Amino acid sequence: MDELLDEARKAVSQAIVPYSEYAVGAALETSDGTTFTGANIEIANFSNSLHAEEVALARAIMAGHTNFKRIAVASDASDGVTPCGMCRQTLAEFADEKFRVLVDDPGGPESHLLDELLPHAFTGDKIHEHTE
């Protein structure tokens, strides 16, 4: 079993989900091997809720990391949850072409390139190309 996926599963227990009762955990691995975890935090106004991937990414950035290898995502339903579109877009800002997403699928762990889950991502590179 993958240790990063185990960390994501453990993070599920930290979720605060009084409304949906759908707990998600994430574990983000930096390029130097450091791991940061996160869990979703729901607020009555769902648009202000935080996703597990966002929390893990924010913790890593606040600790000075901006280069990442992969992220693992798990839910309390063990339903093969993947990052939502917003989280995929946010991760794309910091990911390279080798960045992987590990999924806790009921049939066994799955691994995807972020580019497979979010082809043609809009990133800062696109803005720089336009302004040059």
N, CA, C and O atoms as a GROMACS GRO file, in nm:
protein
  528
    1MET      N    1   0.085  -0.119   0.000
    1MET     CA    2   0.000   0.000   0.000
    1MET      C    3   0.088   0.124   0.000
    1MET      O    4   0.197   0.124   0.059
    2ASP      N    5   0.043   0.228  -0.064
    2ASP     CA    6   0.120   0.351  -0.074
    2ASP      C    7   0.107   0.433   0.054
    2ASP      O    8  -0.004   0.458   0.102
    3GLU      N    9   0.221   0.476   0.109
    3GLU     CA   10   0.220   0.554   0.234
    3GLU      C   11   0.148   0.687   0.218
    3GLU      O   12   0.083   0.732   0.312
    4LEU      N   13   0.159   0.750   0.101
    4LEU     CA   14   0.091   0.878   0.080
    4LEU      C   15  -0.060   0.859   0.085
    4LEU      O   16  -0.131   0.942   0.141
    5LEU      N   17  -0.109   0.752   0.027
    5LEU     CA   18  -0.252   0.723   0.032
    5LEU      C   19  -0.295   0.693   0.175
    5LEU      O   20  -0.405   0.731   0.216
    6ASP      N   21  -0.211   0.626   0.251
    6ASP     CA   22  -0.240   0.602   0.393
    6ASP      C   23  -0.254   0.734   0.468
    6ASP      O   24  -0.342   0.748   0.553
    7GLU      N   25  -0.167   0.830   0.439
    7GLU     CA   26  -0.174   0.962   0.504
    7GLU      C   27  -0.304   1.034   0.467
    7GLU      O   28  -0.365   1.099   0.551
    8ALA      N   29  -0.346   1.022   0.342
    8ALA     CA   30  -0.472   1.084   0.300
    8ALA      C   31  -0.589   1.020   0.374
    8ALA      O   32  -0.681   1.089   0.417
    9ARG      N   33  -0.586   0.889   0.389
    9ARG     CA   34  -0.693   0.819   0.462
    9ARG      C   35  -0.698   0.865   0.608
    9ARG      O   36  -0.806   0.885   0.663
   10LYS      N   37  -0.582   0.883   0.670
   10LYS     CA   38  -0.578   0.931   0.809
   10LYS      C   39  -0.634   1.072   0.819
   10LYS      O   40  -0.702   1.106   0.916
   11ALA      N   41  -0.606   1.155   0.719
   11ALA     CA   42  -0.652   1.294   0.721
   11ALA      C   43  -0.804   1.304   0.714
   11ALA      O   44  -0.861   1.403   0.759
   12VAL      N   45  -0.869   1.203   0.658
   12VAL     CA   46  -1.016   1.202   0.650
   12VAL      C   47  -1.077   1.226   0.787
   12VAL      O   48  -1.179   1.294   0.798
   13SER      N   49  -1.017   1.171   0.891
   13SER     CA   50  -1.073   1.183   1.027
   13SER      C   51  -1.068   1.326   1.080
   13SER      O   52  -1.133   1.357   1.180
   14GLN      N   53  -0.992   1.413   1.016
   14GLN     CA   54  -0.982   1.552   1.060
   14GLN      C   55  -1.085   1.643   0.991
   14GLN      O   56  -1.095   1.761   1.025
   15ALA      N   57  -1.160   1.589   0.897
   15ALA     CA   58  -1.258   1.670   0.823
   15ALA      C   59  -1.367   1.722   0.915
   15ALA      O   60  -1.406   1.657   1.012
   16ILE      N   61  -1.415   1.841   0.882
   16ILE     CA   62  -1.529   1.901   0.953
   16ILE      C   63  -1.640   1.913   0.849
   16ILE      O   64  -1.638   2.003   0.765
   17VAL      N   65  -1.737   1.822   0.856
   17VAL     CA   66  -1.839   1.813   0.751
   17VAL      C   67  -1.980   1.801   0.810
   17VAL      O   68  -2.046   1.699   0.792
   18PRO      N   69  -2.027   1.905   0.881
   18PRO     CA   70  -2.156   1.896   0.947
   18PRO      C   71  -2.275   1.896   0.851
   18PRO      O   72  -2.386   1.860   0.891
   19TYR      N   73  -2.255   1.935   0.728
   19TYR     CA   74  -2.367   1.948   0.634
   19TYR      C   75  -2.374   1.831   0.536
   19TYR      O   76  -2.478   1.765   0.528
   20SER      N   77  -2.268   1.804   0.465
   20SER     CA   78  -2.271   1.695   0.367
   20SER      C   79  -2.238   1.560   0.429
   20SER      O   80  -2.277   1.456   0.376
   21GLU      N   81  -2.167   1.562   0.541
   21GLU     CA   82  -2.117   1.440   0.604
   21GLU      C   83  -2.032   1.358   0.508
   21GLU      O   84  -2.025   1.235   0.518
   22TYR      N   85  -1.966   1.426   0.414
   22TYR     CA   86  -1.877   1.362   0.316
   22TYR      C   87  -1.735   1.410   0.343
   22TYR      O   88  -1.694   1.517   0.299
   23ALA      N   89  -1.661   1.329   0.416
   23ALA     CA   90  -1.526   1.367   0.459
   23ALA      C   91  -1.422   1.327   0.355
   23ALA      O   92  -1.424   1.216   0.302
   24VAL      N   93  -1.332   1.421   0.326
   24VAL     CA   94  -1.224   1.398   0.230
   24VAL      C   95  -1.092   1.435   0.296
   24VAL      O   96  -1.082   1.533   0.369
   25GLY      N   97  -0.991   1.354   0.269
   25GLY     CA   98  -0.856   1.382   0.316
   25GLY      C   99  -0.761   1.383   0.198
   25GLY      O  100  -0.784   1.315   0.098
   26ALA      N  101  -0.655   1.460   0.210
   26ALA     CA  102  -0.554   1.468   0.105
   26ALA      C  103  -0.416   1.468   0.168
   26ALA      O  104  -0.397   1.516   0.280
   27ALA      N  105  -0.320   1.414   0.095
   27ALA     CA  106  -0.180   1.418   0.137
   27ALA      C  107  -0.098   1.459   0.015
   27ALA      O  108  -0.102   1.393  -0.089
   28LEU      N  109  -0.025   1.568   0.029
   28LEU     CA  110   0.053   1.627  -0.080
   28LEU      C  111   0.201   1.605  -0.053
   28LEU      O  112   0.251   1.638   0.054
   29GLU      N  113   0.270   1.548  -0.151
   29GLU     CA  114   0.414   1.522  -0.137
   29GLU      C  115   0.493   1.626  -0.215
   29GLU      O  116   0.470   1.647  -0.334
   30THR      N  117   0.587   1.690  -0.147
   30THR     CA  118   0.672   1.789  -0.212
   30THR      C  119   0.785   1.720  -0.288
   30THR      O  120   0.806   1.600  -0.274
   31SER      N  121   0.856   1.798  -0.367
   31SER     CA  122   0.966   1.741  -0.446
   31SER      C  123   1.078   1.688  -0.358
   31SER      O  124   1.156   1.603  -0.401
   32ASP      N  125   1.088   1.737  -0.232
   32ASP     CA  126   1.192   1.685  -0.143
   32ASP      C  127   1.142   1.573  -0.052
   32ASP      O  128   1.214   1.527   0.037
   33GLY      N  129   1.017   1.528  -0.073
   33GLY     CA  130   0.964   1.415   0.002
   33GLY      C  131   0.885   1.450   0.126
   33GLY      O  132   0.835   1.360   0.194
   34THR      N  133   0.871   1.578   0.158
   34THR     CA  134   0.792   1.620   0.274
   34THR      C  135   0.643   1.604   0.240
   34THR      O  136   0.602   1.628   0.127
   35THR      N  137   0.565   1.563   0.339
   35THR     CA  138   0.422   1.543   0.318
   35THR      C  139   0.341   1.642   0.401
   35THR      O  140   0.371   1.666   0.518
   36PHE      N  141   0.238   1.698   0.339
   36PHE     CA  142   0.144   1.787   0.407
   36PHE      C  143   0.004   1.732   0.385
   36PHE      O  144  -0.033   1.696   0.273
   37THR      N  145  -0.074   1.725   0.492
   37THR     CA  146  -0.209   1.672   0.481
   37THR      C  147  -0.312   1.782   0.495
   37THR      O  148  -0.283   1.891   0.544
   38GLY      N  149  -0.432   1.750   0.451
   38GLY     CA  150  -0.543   1.843   0.464
   38GLY      C  151  -0.673   1.765   0.465
   38GLY      O  152  -0.678   1.650   0.420
   39ALA      N  153  -0.778   1.828   0.515
   39ALA     CA  154  -0.912   1.768   0.516
   39ALA      C  155  -1.011   1.879   0.482
   39ALA      O  156  -0.984   1.997   0.505
   40ASN      N  157  -1.126   1.839   0.429
   40ASN     CA  158  -1.224   1.942   0.394
   40ASN      C  159  -1.287   2.001   0.520
   40ASN      O  160  -1.307   1.933   0.620
   41ILE      N  161  -1.318   2.130   0.510
   41ILE     CA  162  -1.377   2.206   0.620
   41ILE      C  163  -1.499   2.276   0.564
   41ILE      O  164  -1.488   2.370   0.485
   42GLU      N  165  -1.617   2.230   0.604
   42GLU     CA  166  -1.741   2.286   0.552
   42GLU      C  167  -1.789   2.403   0.637
   42GLU      O  168  -1.775   2.406   0.759
   43ILE      N  169  -1.845   2.499   0.566
   43ILE     CA  170  -1.906   2.616   0.627
   43ILE      C  171  -2.048   2.624   0.570
   43ILE      O  172  -2.070   2.579   0.457
   44ALA      N  173  -2.143   2.677   0.644
   44ALA     CA  174  -2.282   2.681   0.598
   44ALA      C  175  -2.295   2.739   0.457
   44ALA      O  176  -2.375   2.691   0.377
   45ASN      N  177  -2.217   2.840   0.427
   45ASN     CA  178  -2.211   2.894   0.291
   45ASN      C  179  -2.109   2.809   0.216
   45ASN      O  180  -1.989   2.833   0.226
   46PHE      N  181  -2.155   2.709   0.142
   46PHE     CA  182  -2.065   2.610   0.082
   46PHE      C  183  -1.955   2.672  -0.003
   46PHE      O  184  -1.846   2.615  -0.013
   47SER      N  185  -1.980   2.787  -0.064
   47SER     CA  186  -1.876   2.846  -0.149
   47SER      C  187  -1.754   2.890  -0.069
   47SER      O  188  -1.647   2.909  -0.127
   48ASN      N  189  -1.767   2.906   0.062
   48ASN     CA  190  -1.653   2.941   0.146
   48ASN      C  191  -1.588   2.820   0.212
   48ASN      O  192  -1.493   2.834   0.289
   49SER      N  193  -1.640   2.702   0.185
   49SER     CA  194  -1.581   2.580   0.240
   49SER      C  195  -1.445   2.556   0.178
   49SER      O  196  -1.417   2.602   0.067
   50LEU      N  197  -1.361   2.484   0.249
   50LEU     CA  198  -1.227   2.452   0.200
   50LEU      C  199  -1.220   2.304   0.164
   50LEU      O  200  -1.273   2.219   0.236
   51HIS      N  201  -1.156   2.276   0.053
   51HIS     CA  202  -1.138   2.138   0.009
   51HIS      C  203  -1.009   2.083   0.067
   51HIS      O  204  -0.915   2.159   0.093
   52ALA      N  205  -1.003   1.953   0.085
   52ALA     CA  206  -0.886   1.888   0.146
   52ALA      C  207  -0.758   1.921   0.069
   52ALA      O  208  -0.653   1.946   0.130
   53GLU      N  209  -0.766   1.920  -0.064
   53GLU     CA  210  -0.649   1.948  -0.146
   53GLU      C  211  -0.600   2.091  -0.126
   53GLU      O  212  -0.479   2.116  -0.121
   54GLU      N  213  -0.694   2.185  -0.114
   54GLU     CA  214  -0.658   2.325  -0.090
   54GLU      C  215  -0.587   2.341   0.044
   54GLU      O  216  -0.488   2.414   0.054
   55VAL      N  217  -0.637   2.273   0.146
   55VAL     CA  218  -0.578   2.284   0.279
   55VAL      C  219  -0.436   2.229   0.278
   55VAL      O  220  -0.345   2.292   0.332
   56ALA      N  221  -0.416   2.113   0.217
   56ALA     CA  222  -0.282   2.054   0.209
   56ALA      C  223  -0.188   2.145   0.132
   56ALA      O  224  -0.074   2.166   0.174
   57LEU      N  225  -0.234   2.200   0.020
   57LEU     CA  226  -0.151   2.289  -0.061
   57LEU      C  227  -0.116   2.416   0.016
   57LEU      O  228  -0.001   2.460   0.013
   58ALA      N  229  -0.212   2.476   0.083
   58ALA     CA  230  -0.186   2.598   0.160
   58ALA      C  231  -0.086   2.572   0.272
   58ALA      O  232   0.003   2.653   0.296
   59ARG      N  233  -0.100   2.460   0.341
   59ARG     CA  234  -0.004   2.426   0.447
   59ARG      C  235   0.138   2.414   0.391
   59ARG      O  236   0.234   2.462   0.451
   60ALA      N  237   0.150   2.349   0.275
   60ALA     CA  238   0.282   2.331   0.213
   60ALA      C  239   0.342   2.464   0.170
   60ALA      O  240   0.460   2.490   0.193
   61ILE      N  241   0.261   2.548   0.108
   61ILE     CA  242   0.310   2.678   0.062
   61ILE      C  243   0.352   2.764   0.180
   61ILE      O  244   0.454   2.832   0.175
   62MET      N  245   0.272   2.762   0.287
   62MET     CA  246   0.307   2.842   0.405
   62MET      C  247   0.436   2.793   0.470
   62MET      O  248   0.502   2.869   0.541
   63ALA      N  249   0.473   2.668   0.446
   63ALA     CA  250   0.598   2.613   0.499
   63ALA      C  251   0.714   2.633   0.401
   63ALA      O  252   0.825   2.585   0.423
   64GLY      N  253   0.687   2.705   0.291
   64GLY     CA  254   0.794   2.740   0.197
   64GLY      C  255   0.811   2.647   0.078
   64GLY      O  256   0.910   2.657   0.006
   65HIS      N  257   0.717   2.556   0.057
   65HIS     CA  258   0.728   2.462  -0.054
   65HIS      C  259   0.642   2.507  -0.172
   65HIS      O  260   0.528   2.551  -0.154
   66THR      N  261   0.697   2.496  -0.293
   66THR     CA  262   0.619   2.529  -0.413
   66THR      C  263   0.639   2.427  -0.525
   66THR      O  264   0.584   2.443  -0.634
   67ASN      N  265   0.717   2.323  -0.500
   67ASN     CA  266   0.739   2.218  -0.599
   67ASN      C  267   0.685   2.086  -0.543
   67ASN      O  268   0.721   2.045  -0.433
   68PHE      N  269   0.599   2.022  -0.621
   68PHE     CA  270   0.529   1.905  -0.572
   68PHE      C  271   0.537   1.787  -0.668
   68PHE      O  272   0.546   1.805  -0.790
   69LYS      N  273   0.535   1.666  -0.611
   69LYS     CA  274   0.543   1.543  -0.691
   69LYS      C  275   0.407   1.481  -0.716
   69LYS      O  276   0.374   1.441  -0.828
   70ARG      N  277   0.326   1.473  -0.608
   70ARG     CA  278   0.199   1.402  -0.622
   70ARG      C  279   0.108   1.434  -0.503
   70ARG      O  280   0.152   1.485  -0.400
   71ILE      N  281  -0.019   1.401  -0.521
   71ILE     CA  282  -0.117   1.417  -0.415
   71ILE      C  283  -0.202   1.290  -0.409
   71ILE      O  284  -0.232   1.230  -0.513
   72ALA      N  285  -0.239   1.249  -0.290
   72ALA     CA  286  -0.330   1.137  -0.270
   72ALA      C  287  -0.459   1.191  -0.211
   72ALA      O  288  -0.457   1.281  -0.127
   73VAL      N  289  -0.572   1.136  -0.256
   73VAL     CA  290  -0.703   1.181  -0.210
   73VAL      C  291  -0.785   1.060  -0.169
   73VAL      O  292  -0.786   0.958  -0.238
   74ALA      N  293  -0.853   1.072  -0.055
   74ALA     CA  294  -0.938   0.963  -0.005
   74ALA      C  295  -1.062   1.023   0.059
   74ALA      O  296  -1.062   1.139   0.102
   75SER      N  297  -1.168   0.946   0.065
   75SER     CA  298  -1.290   0.990   0.133
   75SER      C  299  -1.334   0.884   0.232
   75SER      O  300  -1.286   0.771   0.230
   76ASP      N  301  -1.426   0.923   0.320
   76ASP     CA  302  -1.477   0.826   0.416
   76ASP      C  303  -1.564   0.720   0.349
   76ASP      O  304  -1.594   0.617   0.409
   77ALA      N  305  -1.604   0.745   0.225
   77ALA     CA  306  -1.684   0.648   0.150
   77ALA      C  307  -1.598   0.553   0.068
   77ALA      O  308  -1.649   0.457   0.010
   78SER      N  309  -1.467   0.578   0.062
   78SER     CA  310  -1.375   0.497  -0.020
   78SER      C  311  -1.433   0.475  -0.159
   78SER      O  312  -1.441   0.362  -0.208
   79ASP      N  313  -1.474   0.585  -0.221
   79ASP     CA  314  -1.546   0.578  -0.348
   79ASP      C  315  -1.465   0.620  -0.470
   79ASP      O  316  -1.521   0.644  -0.577
   80GLY      N  317  -1.336   0.631  -0.455
   80GLY     CA  318  -1.253   0.669  -0.569
   80GLY      C  319  -1.260   0.817  -0.601
   80GLY      O  320  -1.242   0.857  -0.716
   81VAL      N  321  -1.284   0.900  -0.500
   81VAL     CA  322  -1.295   1.044  -0.520
   81VAL      C  323  -1.166   1.098  -0.582
   81VAL      O  324  -1.056   1.059  -0.544
   82THR      N  325  -1.183   1.189  -0.677
   82THR     CA  326  -1.070   1.261  -0.736
   82THR      C  327  -1.088   1.409  -0.705
   82THR      O  328  -1.198   1.451  -0.670
   83PRO      N  329  -0.982   1.489  -0.718
   83PRO     CA  330  -0.998   1.633  -0.695
   83PRO      C  331  -1.104   1.692  -0.788
   83PRO      O  332  -1.115   1.653  -0.904
   84CYS      N  333  -1.182   1.786  -0.737
   84CYS     CA  334  -1.281   1.854  -0.819
   84CYS      C  335  -1.209   1.943  -0.922
   84CYS      O  336  -1.087   1.958  -0.916
   85GLY      N  337  -1.284   1.999  -1.013
   85GLY     CA  338  -1.225   2.083  -1.116
   85GLY      C  339  -1.148   2.202  -1.060
   85GLY      O  340  -1.040   2.235  -1.110
   86MET      N  341  -1.204   2.266  -0.958
   86MET     CA  342  -1.136   2.381  -0.898
   86MET      C  343  -1.002   2.340  -0.838
   86MET      O  344  -0.902   2.410  -0.856
   87CYS      N  345  -0.999   2.227  -0.767
   87CYS     CA  346  -0.874   2.181  -0.707
   87CYS      C  347  -0.774   2.137  -0.813
   87CYS      O  348  -0.654   2.159  -0.798
   88ARG      N  349  -0.823   2.076  -0.920
   88ARG     CA  350  -0.734   2.038  -1.030
   88ARG      C  351  -0.667   2.162  -1.089
   88ARG      O  352  -0.547   2.163  -1.114
   89GLN      N  353  -0.747   2.267  -1.110
   89GLN     CA  354  -0.693   2.391  -1.164
   89GLN      C  355  -0.590   2.452  -1.069
   89GLN      O  356  -0.485   2.499  -1.112
   90THR      N  357  -0.620   2.453  -0.940
   90THR     CA  358  -0.528   2.508  -0.841
   90THR      C  359  -0.398   2.427  -0.837
   90THR      O  360  -0.290   2.485  -0.834
   91LEU      N  361  -0.408   2.296  -0.838
   91LEU     CA  362  -0.289   2.211  -0.838
   91LEU      C  363  -0.206   2.234  -0.963
   91LEU      O  364  -0.083   2.229  -0.958
   92ALA      N  365  -0.271   2.258  -1.076
   92ALA     CA  366  -0.200   2.279  -1.203
   92ALA      C  367  -0.107   2.399  -1.197
   92ALA      O  368  -0.007   2.404  -1.269
   93GLU      N  369  -0.137   2.495  -1.112
   93GLU     CA  370  -0.050   2.612  -1.097
   93GLU      C  371   0.087   2.575  -1.043
   93GLU      O  372   0.185   2.645  -1.067
   94PHE      N  373   0.094   2.464  -0.970
   94PHE     CA  374   0.218   2.424  -0.904
   94PHE      C  375   0.273   2.291  -0.954
   94PHE      O  376   0.377   2.245  -0.907
   95ALA      N  377   0.205   2.230  -1.049
   95ALA     CA  378   0.243   2.096  -1.095
   95ALA      C  379   0.324   2.103  -1.223
   95ALA      O  380   0.310   2.195  -1.304
   96ASP      N  381   0.410   2.003  -1.240
   96ASP     CA  382   0.475   1.988  -1.369
   96ASP      C  383   0.409   1.870  -1.442
   96ASP      O  384   0.312   1.814  -1.393
   97GLU      N  385   0.462   1.836  -1.557
   97GLU     CA  386   0.398   1.732  -1.640
   97GLU      C  387   0.404   1.592  -1.577
   97GLU      O  388   0.337   1.501  -1.624
   98LYS      N  389   0.482   1.575  -1.472
   98LYS     CA  390   0.494   1.445  -1.406
   98LYS      C  391   0.407   1.433  -1.280
   98LYS      O  392   0.403   1.327  -1.218
   99PHE      N  393   0.339   1.539  -1.242
   99PHE     CA  394   0.259   1.540  -1.119
   99PHE      C  395   0.149   1.434  -1.127
   99PHE      O  396   0.076   1.426  -1.225
  100ARG      N  397   0.139   1.354  -1.021
  100ARG     CA  398   0.043   1.244  -1.019
  100ARG      C  399  -0.062   1.264  -0.910
  100ARG      O  400  -0.038   1.326  -0.807
  101VAL      N  401  -0.181   1.208  -0.937
  101VAL     CA  402  -0.292   1.208  -0.843
  101VAL      C  403  -0.322   1.062  -0.809
  101VAL      O  404  -0.358   0.983  -0.896
  102LEU      N  405  -0.308   1.028  -0.680
  102LEU     CA  406  -0.340   0.893  -0.633
  102LEU      C  407  -0.481   0.892  -0.578
  102LEU      O  408  -0.520   0.980  -0.501
  103VAL      N  409  -0.558   0.792  -0.618
  103VAL     CA  410  -0.699   0.784  -0.583
  103VAL      C  411  -0.725   0.655  -0.506
  103VAL      O  412  -0.678   0.548  -0.545
  104ASP      N  413  -0.801   0.666  -0.398
  104ASP     CA  414  -0.839   0.551  -0.316
  104ASP      C  415  -0.963   0.487  -0.377
  104ASP      O  416  -1.074   0.503  -0.325
  105ASP      N  417  -0.945   0.414  -0.485
  105ASP     CA  418  -1.055   0.354  -0.558
  105ASP      C  419  -1.098   0.223  -0.492
  105ASP      O  420  -1.013   0.150  -0.439
  106PRO      N  421  -1.228   0.190  -0.492
  106PRO     CA  422  -1.273   0.065  -0.431
  106PRO      C  423  -1.206  -0.059  -0.491
  106PRO      O  424  -1.189  -0.159  -0.421
  107GLY      N  425  -1.168  -0.054  -0.617
  107GLY     CA  426  -1.102  -0.167  -0.681
  107GLY      C  427  -0.953  -0.172  -0.656
  107GLY      O  428  -0.885  -0.262  -0.704
  108GLY      N  429  -0.902  -0.077  -0.581
  108GLY     CA  430  -0.759  -0.068  -0.553
  108GLY      C  431  -0.708   0.069  -0.591
  108GLY      O  432  -0.770   0.139  -0.672
  109PRO      N  433  -0.596   0.110  -0.536
  109PRO     CA  434  -0.542   0.243  -0.563
  109PRO      C  435  -0.518   0.265  -0.713
  109PRO      O  436  -0.475   0.175  -0.785
  110GLU      N  437  -0.549   0.386  -0.758
  110GLU     CA  438  -0.524   0.426  -0.896
  110GLU      C  439  -0.432   0.546  -0.897
  110GLU      O  440  -0.430   0.624  -0.802
  111SER      N  441  -0.356   0.561  -1.003
  111SER     CA  442  -0.265   0.674  -1.019
  111SER      C  443  -0.288   0.736  -1.156
  111SER      O  444  -0.290   0.666  -1.257
  112HIS      N  445  -0.306   0.869  -1.157
  112HIS     CA  446  -0.331   0.942  -1.281
  112HIS      C  447  -0.236   1.060  -1.290
  112HIS      O  448  -0.200   1.119  -1.187
  113LEU      N  449  -0.196   1.096  -1.409
  113LEU     CA  450  -0.127   1.223  -1.429
  113LEU      C  451  -0.232   1.333  -1.416
  113LEU      O  452  -0.345   1.316  -1.461
  114LEU      N  453  -0.194   1.445  -1.356
  114LEU     CA  454  -0.288   1.556  -1.346
  114LEU      C  455  -0.333   1.600  -1.484
  114LEU      O  456  -0.449   1.638  -1.503
  115ASP      N  457  -0.242   1.596  -1.581
  115ASP     CA  458  -0.277   1.634  -1.719
  115ASP      C  459  -0.388   1.547  -1.777
  115ASP      O  460  -0.463   1.592  -1.864
  116GLU      N  461  -0.400   1.423  -1.730
  116GLU     CA  462  -0.508   1.335  -1.776
  116GLU      C  463  -0.642   1.381  -1.718
  116GLU      O  464  -0.746   1.372  -1.784
  117LEU      N  465  -0.639   1.429  -1.594
  117LEU     CA  466  -0.761   1.472  -1.527
  117LEU      C  467  -0.800   1.614  -1.565
  117LEU      O  468  -0.917   1.652  -1.555
  118LEU      N  469  -0.703   1.694  -1.608
  118LEU     CA  470  -0.728   1.833  -1.647
  118LEU      C  471  -0.645   1.866  -1.771
  118LEU      O  472  -0.544   1.936  -1.761
  119PRO      N  473  -0.687   1.816  -1.886
  119PRO     CA  474  -0.612   1.850  -2.007
  119PRO      C  475  -0.630   1.997  -2.042
  119PRO      O  476  -0.735   2.056  -2.016
  120HIS      N  477  -0.529   2.055  -2.100
  120HIS     CA  478  -0.534   2.195  -2.147
  120HIS      C  479  -0.562   2.292  -2.032
  120HIS      O  480  -0.639   2.387  -2.048
  121ALA      N  481  -0.499   2.270  -1.918
  121ALA     CA  482  -0.518   2.358  -1.802
  121ALA      C  483  -0.475   2.501  -1.836
  121ALA      O  484  -0.381   2.522  -1.912
  122PHE      N  485  -0.545   2.597  -1.780
  122PHE     CA  486  -0.507   2.737  -1.793
  122PHE      C  487  -0.417   2.772  -1.676
  122PHE      O  488  -0.461   2.770  -1.561
  123THR      N  489  -0.291   2.804  -1.705
  123THR     CA  490  -0.194   2.834  -1.599
  123THR      C  491  -0.128   2.968  -1.626
  123THR      O  492  -0.151   3.030  -1.730
  124GLY      N  493  -0.044   3.010  -1.533
  124GLY     CA  494   0.029   3.135  -1.547
  124GLY      C  495   0.114   3.140  -1.672
  124GLY      O  496   0.137   3.248  -1.726
  125ASP      N  497   0.160   3.026  -1.719
  125ASP     CA  498   0.238   3.023  -1.843
  125ASP      C  499   0.160   3.081  -1.959
  125ASP      O  500   0.216   3.148  -2.046
  126LYS      N  501   0.030   3.056  -1.962
  126LYS     CA  502  -0.055   3.108  -2.070
  126LYS      C  503  -0.059   3.260  -2.066
  126LYS      O  504  -0.058   3.326  -2.170
  127ILE      N  505  -0.064   3.316  -1.946
  127ILE     CA  506  -0.067   3.462  -1.932
  127ILE      C  507   0.065   3.521  -1.979
  127ILE      O  508   0.066   3.621  -2.050
  128HIS      N  509   0.176   3.459  -1.939
  128HIS     CA  510   0.308   3.509  -1.980
  128HIS      C  511   0.326   3.502  -2.130
  128HIS      O  512   0.385   3.591  -2.190
  129GLU      N  513   0.276   3.395  -2.194
  129GLU     CA  514   0.284   3.383  -2.339
  129GLU      C  515   0.209   3.497  -2.406
  129GLU      O  516   0.253   3.551  -2.508
  130HIS      N  517   0.095   3.534  -2.349
  130HIS     CA  518   0.011   3.638  -2.407
  130HIS      C  519   0.074   3.776  -2.394
  130HIS      O  520   0.057   3.860  -2.482
  131THR      N  521   0.146   3.801  -2.286
  131THR     CA  522   0.201   3.935  -2.261
  131THR      C  523   0.338   3.956  -2.322
  131THR      O  524   0.390   4.068  -2.319
  132GLU      N  525   0.397   3.853  -2.377
  132GLU     CA  526   0.532   3.868  -2.435
  132GLU      C  527   0.526   3.921  -2.576
  132GLU      O  528   0.630   3.940  -2.639
   0.00000   0.00000   0.00000
